[in-house]
Each structure stands twice: as C-alpha cells, then as structure tokens.
C-alpha cells in the first residue's frame, strides 16, 4: 500500500491558491510528494532514523515494558 495522499480531494483548494507565489524549493518539494515512491522512501528513511536512534540511545526511551505505552 502506498503512503501517497490522494490529491484529488484538494482540487478546490489548489484552484484558490496562487502557486506562482511560492518559492521554487517549495514547488519542487510539492511535486516530489505527489510521487508515491518518493513518499514511501521518505517515510522509510524517517523510520530508519527513528529506529537507529532508539537502538543507539535506549536510555532516552522512557518506556517500561511492564507499564505498557501509557
């Protein structure tokens, strides 16, 4: 399953917004997030960084298995 959003729901909002006023960097990022493979890879990279930080810094996890996630 792709993590990409369904941008068809945003057609009305897009029609009301002037994209020419956005900086080129934001326009480029906007196009990238429309690509489901780019978005999937970005989510995987974020998950990898979080997982690595959890393994490298277990003392920062303030979770106790006996207490659950509360």
N, C-alpha and C positions, 0 to 999 in steps of 0.2 A: 504494500500500500504506500502510496506516495504521500509525503508530508506537504505537498504543494497546496496552496489555498485555491479555492475556486474564485477567480477574479471576476467571473461573470456577474456575481452579485454586486459588484462595485461599479458597474457601468454608469449608474446615475451619478455617483459621487465623482467619477472621473470626468464626466461631462461638465460638472460645475467647477472644476479646478483647472487653473491655468498652469500646465506643466512647464511651459516655457520659462516661468519664473524660478524654477528650481535650479540649483547648481548642477553642473554636468555630472559630478560624482554621485549625487542622489539619483539622477536619471539613470545612470549606469547601474547602480545597485537595484533600482526598481525593476529594470529589465532582467537582471540576474535572478531575482527572487521569483520571477514568473517561470523560470526553468526548474522543473521538478527535480532533475538530477542534481543541479546546483544546490537546491534547498536541502535535499536528502544528504548530500555530502557535508554541507554546513552543519546540519543537526548532528551527524555522526562525529564531526570534529569536535563540536561542543561537548558531546557525551564523552568522548575520549579524554578531553582535558579534565572534565569533572571527575571521571573515573581515576585518572592518573593522580589528581590531587587528593582524592580520597585514600588511595593506596600509599602515597608518599607522606601524607600528613594525617594519620589515623587519629591522633590526639585532638585534632580540630573537629572531629565528627561529633559531637555532643549527643550521640545516640547510644542508648544502652539496650541491648537485645532483650533483656528482661522487661524493660519498660515499654517496649514497642516504639512506635513512631510518635507518641504523644509528647 
